[in-house]
């Protein structure tokens, strides 16, 4: 036992003493290894050049993909920005529309309509006043003309004779000539003003047509006014030639004015008729809608279709006559052309009016037929009936305008004759007064 312990003790001492020796040998070996490596590196450096660091090769596909991604992201960002701007603009536009609609709704529409009605009412009142002034001027003209004709008849008895009495009659004739010419000019001016007031009060003309006609009438009023001033400047010692020259000025002014007067009056009548045709065409659409509704309910619309077909044919006929008359009147630009066209235009307008009357009768038949098929509800038929009655009134008013147009033509011819008689001493005037009376009666009937 003791031997074993001793043996173990000795072995332990030996092991402990061997550890420092091992560490010392390892350190020496490491130093020698390091020195040998250093020597090898020195030898390598002496034999070979120093190698540069090898760069990592680039990867172009990856970089290009990354660049495309960045571009797509940028474009998407721009698109989002544009979308925001578009939304903002749409919102602003909507706000503006709402503001405009609000302002429109807040506008005093009823006062505007009332003002328009008042304006037309004032225009009609001005027309009536102008018409009264024209009638008064015509009465004064007739009275002055009688004095002139009487003085002229007295002087005609002295033709070829020389005496103190004939000299006095010649002076009286000269004294009556100037007032007679002035009244003639006044009559023409009042006629121009009357037609101008009629144009201004017309609701059938467009604003452009009204402005154009008024401008032309104003120009003719200025021409006649200038001619009247020339007559007013005649002195008491004016010669026969000067008086005849003044009469010629009035006559030429009237000739230039007559064309525009006739065309203005014709345009007024045409505008009224055209407006009636337009309203009737709208009425045609309403009846067509009524027909379709009845057909949807299962009603037999065969008879109604026949009536409406005849109505449409008459309406087309009236429109065709009206358009022909309008083009014919538009192409007349000289007094001779106007006189010749006036007859044909009058015929066409009359025929168009007759077609409208027949169409009106067909509308009555259509209303009766609708009443039969629409027994459960007469609302549609009653509406159609009211429109039909309105059209009847319009057609009757158109006839009055046409009669007035005829009166104007007669009155114009009478004024033109007076101008010729004033400047031509040899023309007879026995029937002038009777013509004046007939013209005046005709005008009163037309009004």
C-alpha positions in Angstrom: 0.0 0.0 0.0 2.6 2.4 1.0 4.6 1.5 -2.2 1.6 2.3 -4.3 1.2 5.7 -2.8 4.7 6.5 -3.3 4.6 5.5 -6.8 1.6 7.8 -7.5 3.3 10.6 -5.8 6.5 10.3 -7.9 4.5 10.2 -11.1 2.6 13.3 -10.1 5.7 15.2 -9.5 7.1 14.1 -12.8 4.0 15.3 -14.7 4.0 18.6 -13.0 7.6 19.2 -13.8 7.0 18.3 -17.5 4.4 21.1 -18.1 6.8 24.1 -18.1 9.1 22.2 -20.4 6.3 21.7 -22.9 5.4 25.4 -22.9 8.9 26.4 -23.4 9.3 24.1 -26.4 6.0 25.4 -28.0 7.1 29.0 -27.7 10.4 28.2 -29.3 8.7 26.4 -32.2 6.3 29.2 -32.8 9.1 31.7 -33.0 11.0 29.5 -35.4 7.9 29.1 -37.5 7.3 32.8 -37.6 10.8 33.5 -38.6 10.7 31.0 -41.4 7.4 32.5 -42.7 9.0 35.9 -42.6 12.0 34.6 -44.6 9.7 33.0 -47.1 7.8 36.3 -47.6 11.0 38.1 -48.0 12.1 35.7 -50.6 8.7 36.0 -52.4 8.9 39.8 -52.4 12.3 39.5 -53.9 11.2 37.2 -56.7 7.6 38.5 -57.7 6.0 42.0 -58.1 3.4 43.0 -55.6 -0.1 42.0 -56.9 -2.9 44.7 -56.9 -6.2 43.9 -55.2 -8.6 42.1 -57.5 -11.8 44.2 -58.1 -15.2 42.6 -57.7 -16.7 42.3 -61.2 -19.9 44.6 -61.7 -23.4 43.2 -61.9 -25.1 45.3 -64.7 -28.4 43.4 -64.8 -29.0 44.0 -61.1 -28.1 47.6 -61.3 -30.3 48.1 -64.4 -33.2 46.4 -62.6 -32.7 48.7 -59.6 -32.7 51.8 -61.9 -35.9 50.7 -63.6 -37.6 50.2 -60.2 -36.5 53.7 -59.2 -37.9 55.1 -62.5 -41.2 53.2 -62.1 -41.5 54.5 -58.5 -40.9 58.1 -59.8 -43.5 57.7 -62.5 -46.0 56.4 -60.0 -45.2 59.3 -57.7 -45.8 61.7 -60.6 -49.1 60.0 -61.5 -50.3 60.2 -58.0 -49.5 63.9 -58.0 -51.3 64.4 -61.3 -54.3 62.5 -59.9 -54.4 64.7 -56.9 -54.3 67.8 -59.1 -57.1 66.4 -61.3 -59.2 65.7 -58.3 -58.5 69.1 -56.9 -59.4 70.7 -60.3 -62.6 68.6 -60.6 -63.6 69.6 -57.1 -62.9 73.3 -57.8 -64.9 73.1 -61.0 -67.8 71.5 -59.2 -67.6 74.2 -56.6 -67.7 76.9 -59.3 -70.6 75.2 -61.0 -72.5 75.1 -57.7 -71.7 78.8 -57.1 -72.9 79.7 -60.6 -76.0 77.7 -60.1 -76.6 79.3 -56.8 -76.1 82.8 -58.2 -78.5 81.8 -61.1 -81.1 80.6 -58.6 -80.7 83.7 -56.5 -81.2 86.0 -59.5 -84.5 87.8 -59.5 -86.0 85.9 -62.5 -89.5 87.0 -62.0 -88.5 90.7 -61.9 -86.5 90.2 -65.1 -89.5 88.6 -66.8 -91.7 91.4 -65.5 -89.2 94.0 -66.7 -89.3 92.5 -70.2 -93.1 92.6 -70.2 -93.0 96.2 -69.1 -90.5 97.0 -71.8 -92.8 95.5 -74.5 -95.8 97.2 -73.0 -94.0 100.6 -73.2 -93.0 99.8 -76.8 -96.6 99.0 -77.6 -97.7 102.3 -76.0 -95.2 104.2 -78.0 -96.5 102.5 -81.1 -100.0 103.6 -80.3 -98.7 107.2 -79.7 -96.8 107.1 -83.0 -99.9 105.8 -84.7 -102.0 108.7 -83.3 -99.3 111.2 -84.3 -99.4 109.7 -87.8 -103.2 110.1 -88.0 -103.0 113.7 -86.8 -100.2 114.5 -89.3 -102.3 113.0 -92.1 -105.4 115.1 -91.1 -103.2 118.2 -91.1 -101.7 117.2 -94.4 -105.2 116.7 -96.0 -106.3 120.1 -94.8 -103.2 121.8 -96.1 -103.5 119.9 -99.4 -107.0 121.1 -99.9 -105.8 124.7 -99.6 -103.0 123.9 -102.0 -105.3 122.3 -104.5 -107.7 125.2 -104.3 -105.0 127.7 -104.9 -103.7 125.7 -107.8 -107.1 125.4 -109.4 -107.5 129.1 -109.2 -104.2 129.7 -110.8 -104.8 127.2 -113.6 -107.7 129.4 -114.7 -105.2 132.2 -115.4 -103.0 130.2 -117.7 -102.1 132.3 -120.7 -103.6 135.4 -119.1 -101.8 138.4 -117.6 -103.6 140.4 -115.0 -103.3 141.7 -111.5 -105.7 139.1 -110.3 -103.7 136.3 -111.8 -100.5 137.6 -110.3 -102.2 137.5 -106.9 -103.4 133.9 -107.5 -99.8 132.9 -108.5 -98.5 134.4 -105.2 -101.2 132.6 -103.2 -100.1 129.3 -104.9 -96.5 130.0 -104.0 -97.6 130.7 -100.4 -99.4 127.4 -100.2 -96.6 125.4 -101.8 -94.2 125.5 -99.0 -96.6 124.5 -96.2 -97.9 121.7 -98.5 -94.4 120.3 -98.9 -93.7 120.6 -95.2 -96.9 118.7 -94.4 -95.9 116.1 -96.9 -92.5 115.7 -95.2 -94.2 115.5 -91.8 -96.5 112.8 -93.1 -93.5 110.7 -94.3 -91.7 111.2 -91.1 -94.7 110.2 -89.0 -95.1 107.1 -91.1 -91.4 106.1 -90.6 -91.7 106.7 -86.9 -94.9 104.6 -86.7 -93.3 101.7 -88.5 -90.2 102.0 -86.3 -92.4 101.9 -83.2 -94.1 98.8 -84.6 -90.8 97.1 -85.1 -89.6 97.9 -81.6 -92.8 96.5 -80.1 -92.7 93.3 -82.1 -92.1 90.2 -80.1 -91.8 88.0 -83.2 -88.6 89.6 -84.5 -85.2 88.6 -83.2 -83.0 91.1 -81.5 -80.7 91.1 -84.5 -83.6 91.7 -87.0 -85.1 94.4 -84.8 -81.8 96.3 -84.5 -81.2 96.0 -88.3 -84.6 97.3 -89.2 -84.5 100.2 -86.7 -81.1 101.3 -87.9 -82.3 101.4 -91.5 -85.5 103.3 -90.6 -83.4 105.8 -88.5 -81.2 106.4 -91.6 -84.3 107.2 -93.7 -85.7 109.4 -91.0 -82.5 111.4 -91.2 -82.7 111.7 -95.0 -86.3 113.0 -94.9 -85.5 115.4 -92.1 -82.7 116.9 -94.2 -85.1 117.3 -97.1 -87.6 119.0 -94.8 -85.0 121.4 -93.6 -84.3 122.4 -97.2 -87.9 123.3 -97.6 -88.0 125.3 -94.4 -85.1 127.4 -95.6 -87.1 128.6 -98.6 -87.7 132.3 -98.4 -90.8 134.3 -99.3 -89.1 135.3 -102.6 -88.3 131.7 -103.6 -88.7 131.1 -107.3 -90.8 128.4 -108.9 -87.6 126.5 -109.7 -86.5 126.5 -106.1 -89.9 125.3 -105.0 -89.9 122.5 -107.6 -86.4 121.6 -106.5 -87.5 121.3 -102.9 -90.5 119.2 -104.0 -88.1 116.9 -105.9 -86.0 116.5 -102.8 -89.0 115.3 -100.8 -90.1 113.0 -103.6 -86.6 111.4 -104.0 -86.4 111.0 -100.2 -89.8 109.3 -100.2 -88.8 107.0 -103.1 -85.7 105.9 -101.2 -87.8 105.5 -98.0 -90.6 103.6 -99.5 -88.5 100.5 -100.2 -87.4 100.2 -96.6 -90.9 100.9 -95.3 -92.4 98.1 -97.4 -89.7 95.6 -96.5 -90.0 96.5 -92.8 -93.8 96.0 -92.8 -93.5 92.8 -94.8 -90.9 91.5 -92.4 -93.2 92.2 -89.5 -96.0 90.2 -91.1 -93.6 87.4 -92.1 -92.1 87.2 -88.6 -95.6 86.8 -87.1 -96.5 84.1 -89.5 -93.2 82.3 -89.0 -93.7 82.4 -85.2 -97.2 80.8 -85.6 -95.7 78.1 -87.8 -93.0 77.4 -85.2 -95.5 77.1 -82.4 -97.7 74.9 -84.5 -94.7 72.6 -85.1 -94.2 72.3 -81.4 -97.8 71.5 -81.0 -97.4 68.7 -83.6 -94.8 67.1 -81.4 -97.1 67.2 -78.4 -99.9 65.5 -80.3 -97.4 62.8 -81.5 -96.5 62.2 -77.9 -100.1 61.9 -76.9 -100.6 59.4 -79.8 -97.7 57.3 -78.6 -99.1 57.2 -75.0 -102.5 56.1 -76.2 -100.9 53.4 -78.4 -99.0 52.1 -75.3 -102.3 51.8 -73.5 -103.6 49.6 -76.3 -105.9 52.2 -77.9 -106.7 52.0 -81.6 -105.0 55.1 -83.0 -105.7 54.4 -86.7 -108.2 57.3 -87.0 -105.9 59.6 -85.0 -102.9 58.8 -87.2 -104.9 59.7 -90.3 -105.8 63.1 -88.8 -102.3 63.8 -87.7 -100.9 62.9 -91.1 -103.2 65.4 -92.7 -102.3 68.0 -90.1 -98.6 67.5 -90.8 -99.2 67.8 -94.5 -101.0 71.1 -94.1 -98.3 72.4 -91.7 -95.6 71.5 -94.2 -97.5 73.2 -96.9 -97.8 76.4 -94.8 -94.1 76.3 -94.0 -93.2 75.8 -97.6 -95.3 78.8 -98.7 -93.8 80.9 -95.9 -90.2 80.1 -96.8 -90.8 80.9 -100.5 -92.3 84.2 -99.6 -89.4 85.0 -97.2 -86.8 84.2 -99.9 -88.7 86.2 -102.5 -89.0 89.2 -100.2 -85.4 89.0 -99.2 -84.3 89.1 -102.9 -86.2 92.3 -103.7 -83.8 95.2 -103.4 -85.2 97.9 -105.8 -88.5 99.7 -105.7 -89.6 97.9 -108.9 -88.6 94.5 -107.5 -90.4 95.2 -104.2 -93.6 96.3 -105.9 -93.5 93.2 -108.1 -92.6 90.8 -105.3 -95.2 92.3 -102.9 -98.0 90.8 -105.0 -96.6 87.4 -105.1 -95.5 87.5 -101.4 -99.1 88.6 -100.5 -100.5 85.6 -102.4 -98.0 83.1 -100.8 -98.7 84.5 -97.3 -102.4 84.2 -97.9 -102.1 80.6 -99.0 -99.9 79.8 -96.0 -102.5 81.3 -93.8 -105.2 79.2 -95.4 -103.2 76.1 -94.8 -102.8 77.0 -91.2 -106.5 77.5 -90.9 -107.1 74.0 -92.3 -104.5 72.6 -89.9 -106.3 74.3 -87.1 -109.5 72.5 -88.1 -107.6 69.2 -88.1 -106.4 69.9 -84.6 -110.0 70.2 -83.4 -110.7 66.8 -84.9 -107.6 65.4 -83.2 -108.7 66.7 -79.9 -112.2 65.2 -80.3 -110.6 61.8 -81.2 -108.3 62.0 -78.2 -111.3 62.7 -76.0 -113.0 59.6 -77.3 -110.0 57.3 -76.6 -109.0 59.0 -73.4 -112.3 58.9 -71.5 -110.6 58.1 -68.2 -108.5 61.3 -68.3 -109.1 64.4 -70.4 -106.0 66.2 -69.2 -104.0 65.7 -72.4 -106.9 66.6 -74.6 -107.7 69.7 -72.6 -104.1 70.9 -72.9 -104.2 70.4 -76.6 -107.5 72.3 -76.8 -106.0 75.3 -75.1 -103.1 75.4 -77.4 -105.5 75.1 -80.4 -107.4 78.1 -79.2 -104.2 80.1 -78.8 -103.2 79.3 -82.4 -106.7 80.5 -83.5 -106.1 83.9 -81.9 -102.7 84.1 -83.5 -104.0 83.4 -86.9 -106.7 86.1 -86.5 -104.0 88.6 -85.4 -102.0 87.7 -88.5 -104.9 88.6 -90.7 -105.0 92.0 -89.0 -101.3 92.6 -89.7 -101.9 91.6 -93.3 -104.8 94.1 -93.7 -102.6 96.8 -92.2 -99.8 95.9 -94.7 -102.3 96.6 -97.5 -103.2 99.9 -96.0 -99.6 100.9 -95.8 -99.1 100.3 -99.5 -102.1 102.4 -100.4 -100.9 105.2 -98.1 -97.4 105.1 -99.6 -98.8 105.4 -103.1 -100.9 108.4 -102.0 -97.9 110.2 -100.5 -95.9 109.5 -103.6 -98.6 111.0 -105.8 -98.7 114.1 -103.7 -95.0 114.7 -104.2 -95.4 114.4 -108.0 -98.4 116.8 -108.0 -96.4 119.4 -106.0 -93.6 119.6 -108.5 -95.6 119.2 -111.7 -98.2 122.0 -112.2 -99.8 120.4 -115.2 -101.1 117.3 -113.4 -104.8 117.2 -112.5 -105.8 116.4 -108.8 -109.6 116.2 -109.0 -109.9 112.8 -107.3 -107.2 113.2 -104.7 -109.5 113.9 -101.8 -111.6 110.9 -102.4 -108.5 108.7 -102.6 -107.3 110.1 -99.3 -110.6 109.3 -97.6 -110.6 105.7 -98.9 -107.1 105.2 -97.7 -107.9 106.5 -94.3 -111.0 104.3 -94.0 -108.9 101.3 -95.1 -106.3 102.0 -92.5 -108.8 102.3 -89.7 -110.3 98.9 -90.7 -106.8 97.3 -90.6 -106.1 98.7 -87.2 
